Amino acid sequence: MAERFASITVKAPVHQVYTLFTHFNDFPKFMRFVKEVTYYDDQHSHWVVQIAGRHEWDAVNEDWIEDRQVGWRSINGLENSGKVTFLQTGPDLTEVNVFLHFNPPGGVAGKLGEFLAGDRFDHALQEDLQHFAHMVEQAPPGALDPMSSHYLFHRESAVATETATARQNRSMADDPMMSPQALEERKARVEQEEAASEQARREREATIQRETDSLEQTRRKRETALERQAELDRKAAQQRQAELEREAREKDKIAEQQDPILGTLGGRSAATPATPFGDRDAQRERFPGYQFGPEAVSPKKALDAGTEIEKKESPWRRALRGEESVTEEEEEEQSPPQE
């Protein structure tokens, strides 16, 4: 007995996936290797597949659990059995697992046995399982009839390639949904829905592109504004630096031109040593002996000391009038000789 396994995840709720899979009669409408599935009653069906030649069998349903599992067993023809399990892995995700057991004529050494044991059968099984997933995902949300799916009659299906059996075609002819008028209406509806879907897709892409362009434009404007602001800040910093340098040069120039005494923070009397009379900060030369102060020739002190005071004009008055002070040499010449 050859055993094979295949699995796929379908983007739909488990109940929808389970219900659509149980429509065996619709398999040739979207599968490639299944050429016929017709019903004797609600428990028995007839299958025809094209795998390493044409093979047929009658099957009976076994071990069905709603939304979880379907199973079958052949009762004549090609000996086989199997089951398909459905496991919900997310809100709209269902894992479908297929388990097959075959006992081909001639044993595993036969042509079919060789095919079943090789990778070609795995590829064929996975391909038809992929067609099933496409059929479900292209059906309207919550749809429970495969006829509502846009994927039916795709170009690789048995019906589209006209490889379905005559019995399959007759069973479809008895279906009101398969009448020529119903198929034309379905075709028109599918084309209209596909056109609307394509238009919506293009509008979404256009909207996304506009948003992307807007974001890119905003990003470029922001970068430009930042670069412009950085340039303005750089120029402002250069101007401030130049202004500081200019002010420093002006201060240095003023400091070079200032009088060492009058240009100090304290002004007069800030940078010269004190004397009994005052500071040496006059703009013109003072009278001789100014450093002794006016008290040195005070009449009162002179009388107290018993010294005769010489009558002469005070040099201070000459200085106040702006006249030249009398030097010590001139004073000695003008003074009478002492006895």
Secondary structure, DSSP 8 states (H G I E B T S, - for coil): -EEEEEEEEESS-HHHHHHHHT-GGGGGGT-SSEEEEEESSSSEEEEEEESSSEEEEEEEEEEEETTTEEEEEEEEESEEEEEEEEEEEETTEEEEEEEEEEE-TTGGGSHHHHHHHSHHHHHHHHHHHHHHHHHHHTS-TT---GGG-TTTT-TTSTTTTT-S-HHHHHHHHTSGGGSHHHHHHHHHHHHHHHHHHHHHHHHHHHHHHHHHHHHHHHHHHHHHHHHHHHHHHHHHHHHHHHHHHHHHHHHHHHHHHS-TTTTSTT-TTSSS---SS--S--SS---TTGGG-GGGG-HHHHHHHT--------HHHHHHHT-----HHHHHHHS----
